[in-house]
Amino acid sequence: MPRNELLQRYQVFADDRLEILRAGGERHLYAVQEEQKQRQSKPQESTKDEDMDIDWHDFVIVEQIDLYEDQDMVVSVDAGL
């Protein structure tokens, strides 16, 4: 059997349905604050570790470019390399 506190809270919810929305909103704000605290306490990991998580076997070749000896590969200035 639920304790008196829970019964009172359930009675408030039954009497005023908007109270359920308020309680849900407060719970959401609490969850967001906890997530922000967790992000701040967690040290920033390097992007190198994130690059290591790439599964290179998921990539597929969609087009193959054949270059012949008489063709030169020209890099344009606009390429941004």
N, C-alpha and C positions, 0 to 999 in steps of 0.2 A: 504494500500500500504506500503511495507517495506521501512524503512528509507534508506537514501543514503549509510550509512555504511554497511548495510546488502546487498544492491544491489552490492556494490563494492566487498564485500567478495564473494558473489555468482558468480560474474564475474571472480574473481581469481580462484575459484573452477572450473568454466567452461573452463577456459583457460589452467589450469594445474591440471590434475587429481591427480598427486602425492601430491598436496597441501591438498587434501581431506584426504589422508592417514596420512600426517604430523599432520593435525589438530586432527584427530582421535587418533593418538599416544599421542599427548600432552594431550588430554582429559583423556585418560587412565592413564597416569602418574599422572595427577592431582587427579583422583579418588583414585588411590593407596595411594598417599600421604595423602589425607584426611582420608582414612580408618586407616592408621597408626597413625595419630594424634588422631583419635577417640579412638583407642585401648590404646594409651598411657595415654590419659586423663581419661579414665574409670578405676577406681580402680579395682584391681584384686579381683574377688569374690572367696570366699572359695569353695573348692571342695565339701564341705558338701552340699551346696546349689545345686550343680550340681547333686549330688547323690539323692537328693530329687525329681529331675525331672524324675527319672526312673519310668515308668509305669509297675509295677510288674504284672499286669494282662495280659501283652503281653507274659509272659513266659508260656511254656507248659511242662508237664512232658513227657519225651521221654522214660525213662526206670526207673523201680522201682527195687531196690535191696532189696531182702528179707534176713534178717539175723536171724539165729536161735540161740537159747540159747546155743547150743553146739559149735557154731562158735564164735571165738574171732575176733574182728576187729583189725588188725595189721597195724600200721602206719610205713611205711618204712622210713629209714633215708634219702633216696634220694628224698622224697616227698617235701622237702624244707619247712616244716611247722615249 
